[in-house]
Amino acid sequence: MGRYLPQRLVIALATLLGVSLTIFLLLALAPGDPLGELATNPSLSDAARENLRRSFGLDQPLPIRYAKWLSAALRGDFGYSFTSRAPVLDLLRQRLPATLWLVGSAYTLSAALMIPLGVWSASRLHSFGDKLVNALGLLGYSLPTFLTGLMVILIFSVGLRWFPFIYDSGLDLRDWHNWGAQIRQLVLPVAVLVFYQGAALLRFTRSAVREELPQDYIRTAYAKGLSPGRVIWAHLARNALLPLVTLVSLDLPALFTGALVTEQIFRVPGMGALMVESIYRSDTPVVMAITCIYGFLIVVFSTLADLLYAWLDPRIRY
């Protein structure tokens, strides 16, 4: 373990450097003007346009621009947005709460519902309940979120008028009445994400438990007279959790970067919506900040997953 962590740290730093460089080059070489309407406004003189580009450093060569961005990012300064001229970190702080409400609620419900359901389904192989759960999991994993999102809007918002389909980020949650409105506006987008994310958790859990059931130690536990519940949750679950650790560790960074499609459909002003808007407007500082934070979280949670492997399975050593 003493040698593993330094090696993993070097690999993580190289990965983050490669990700940031790749994204920077893609955005810099992509068509479109990073300053958008400001740079093409006919009321601005050529001198004013040049001053704008100089103030944002767009007149400098790409290597110098990237070196300056990297130096500032290492100090926690991601610069200013090209479109809003606000600090990038301020924009992220404004958008993060909506994303945590949406994606955090959805993933918590997905894990709480689908992991036990996957264990239950695998322990009753080929029964009617197992086939029904497997079919629902396959359906949820196959349908894209933009389709299920539009379907629930048409049924529950336009048709039945039970829930709103446009997210209101201006609710004051110090008022109990607004808490009810907050829950109501989260029902549809959270349901869409639970149906999609939960399907992956359900199928992975079912497959992992199914592989462990024929093992000798499970037969021995049953032969000792242990109850099925104790066999599954006290003996089988620890080994079956290993594949789920990787899946969950890769999903958790989405709590901070948002669900791109779902946030667009339900007009949730979260990190995913900010990412899409920034790409459309060629807002390089915002896109760079979000992608680098996402890459950093992926590396951190992947390392934590490796450490959890050693704790869950004593045979794994680094």
HELIX and SHEET records of a PDB file:
HELIX    1   1 TYR A    4  LEU A   29  1                                  26    
HELIX    2   2 GLU A   37  THR A   40  1                                   4    
HELIX    3   3 ASP A   46  PHE A   56  1                                  11    
HELIX    4   4 LEU A   62  LEU A   74  1                                  13    
HELIX    5   5 VAL A   88  THR A   99  1                                  12    
HELIX    6   6 LEU A  100  GLY A  104  3                                   5    
HELIX    7   7 SER A  105  ALA A  122  1                                  18    
HELIX    8   8 PHE A  128  SER A  142  1                                  15    
HELIX    9   9 THR A  145  VAL A  152  1                                   8    
HELIX   10  10 ILE A  153  GLY A  159  3                                   7    
HELIX   11  11 TRP A  176  GLU A  212  1                                  37    
HELIX   12  12 ASP A  216  ALA A  223  1                                   8    
HELIX   13  13 PRO A  228  ARG A  230  1                                   3    
HELIX   14  14 VAL A  231  LEU A  236  3                                   6    
HELIX   15  15 ALA A  237  ASP A  251  1                                  15    
HELIX   16  16 ALA A  254  THR A  257  1                                   4    
HELIX   17  17 LEU A  260  ILE A  265  1                                   6    
HELIX   18  18 MET A  271  TYR A  280  1                                  10    
HELIX   19  19 THR A  284  LEU A  312  1                                  29    
END                                                                             
